[in-house]
């Protein structure tokens, strides 16, 4: 995911891959143990650096998908067919291997658990990763904020965090998750299939009230379209925070 952030004096750290969770056929979650890690806010990201034997190096940025948990950091990476970094992270990197990273980075697109305002999280594709960090942090912190996650994905085959999506609402009725299937739905699905539109978004957002804070993350087209729909519902610009992702200096 491409990001613009001031790095300040952040140093490169070396983490070790502790665990892999396969999310879909093309995406996996990397669970890293990172000595010296500074606890992050949900919504922040890290830079990853790969260095070849000949000294060539390349960097990409990925959102943190986990709630703060000491020195443990989780990143969900989706493989891009023409990518330079994501194929290595999703097909080669194995438990025990080292990985250089720098972070946490970013402050604008971050949720603070002490804020009790209602929250609407809207993610498209792998843009759900930083929003999942917010939902997980809400649970871990014991926050009383009402939070709704709206996740747009093409089909069940592309659904990240499938089991967790089903269990989110069971933990606390003030945290709910709604999946929007844009192309194909699972057997027995009774909801609509298609892109998130104004009517559906209004139905999901209105119960949160006029003071809702919105976080939108995903491909540029999805983010711009969703932000425009939210403005059409009467939300002010200060209530909407957006994060677009895509290549930065090459594909990931």
C-alpha positions, 0 to 999 in steps of 0.5 A, spaced: 500 500 500 502 506 498 503 511 503 505 518 504 508 520 511 514 523 515 518 518 517 522 522 522 528 518 526 525 511 525 530 506 524 530 499 521 528 493 525 529 486 524 523 482 525 522 474 525 516 471 521 513 467 527 507 464 523 503 464 517 495 464 516 493 463 509 487 468 508 485 466 501 489 463 495 493 469 494 493 473 500 496 471 507 497 474 514 504 474 516 505 474 524 512 477 526 516 478 532 519 485 532 524 486 538 524 494 539 517 495 536 514 501 539 506 500 540 502 502 534 495 505 533 490 502 529 491 505 522 498 506 522 503 502 517 510 500 516 515 500 511 518 493 508 525 493 505 528 487 501 535 486 500 538 482 494 545 479 495 548 484 490 546 489 494 539 491 490 534 493 495 526 495 494 521 498 499 514 497 500 509 499 505 503 495 508 498 497 513 498 493 520 492 489 521 493 487 528 491 490 535 497 493 539 500 487 542 507 488 545 513 486 540 508 482 535 506 485 528 501 482 523 501 484 516 496 482 511 499 481 504 496 480 497 500 477 492 500 481 485 502 477 479 507 483 476 509 485 483 516 485 486 515 484 493 508 481 494 510 474 491 516 474 496 512 475 502 506 470 500 510 465 497 517 465 499 518 468 506 517 462 511 517 461 519 524 463 522 526 468 516 528 475 518 524 481 515 526 488 515 521 493 517 520 501 519 515 504 523 509 505 525 508 510 520 502 515 520 497 519 524 492 522 520 488 515 518 489 512 525 483 511 530 484 512 538 481 507 542 479 513 548 475 516 543 468 514 544 464 517 538 461 512 533 465 509 528 464 507 521 469 503 517 468 502 510 474 498 506 474 495 499 479 489 498 485 489 502 483 496 504 480 492 510 487 491 513 487 497 517 480 497 519 481 490 522 486 493 526 481 498 529 476 493 530 481 488 533 483 494 538 476 496 540 475 489 542 482 489 546 482 495 549 475 494 552 472 501 548 465 502 549 465 506 542 459 503 537 463 501 531 461 498 524 465 495 519 463 495 512 467 490 507 466 490 500 469 484 496 468 481 490 466 474 492 467 469 498 474 467 494 477 474 496 474 475 503 479 476 508 479 474 515 473 470 513 472 466 520 473 473 524 468 476 520 462 472 522 464 472 530 465 480 530 458 481 532 458 475 537 463 478 542 459 485 543 453 488 540 456 494 539 461 492 534 458 489 527 461 487 521 457 487 514 460 484 508 458 487 501 459 482 495 460 485 489 460 479 484 458 473 487 455 471 494 456 464 498 450 459 497 444 461 501 446 469 501 440 473 502 443 480 501 444 484 495 450 482 490 453 489 487 457 495 489 456 499 495 451 504 493 448 510 496 441 506 499 445 501 502 450 505 505 445 510 508 442 504 511 448 502 514 451 509 516 444 512 519 443 508 525 450 510 528 448 518 528 450 524 526 457 524 530 459 518 526 467 518 524 468 515 518 475 511 515 475 509 508 480 505 505 481 501 499 483 502 491 482 510 489 476 509 485 472 505 491 475 510 496 473 516 492 466 513 490 465 512 498 467 518 500 462 522 495 456 517 498 458 519 505 458 527 503 451 526 500 449 523 506 450 530 509 457 528 513 462 533 513 469 533 511 472 533 518 468 526 519 471 522 513 478 520 513 481 516 507 487 512 505 488 510 498 492 504 496 496 502 490 503 502 487 509 506 489 515 506 485 513 500 482 508 494 484 508 491 491 
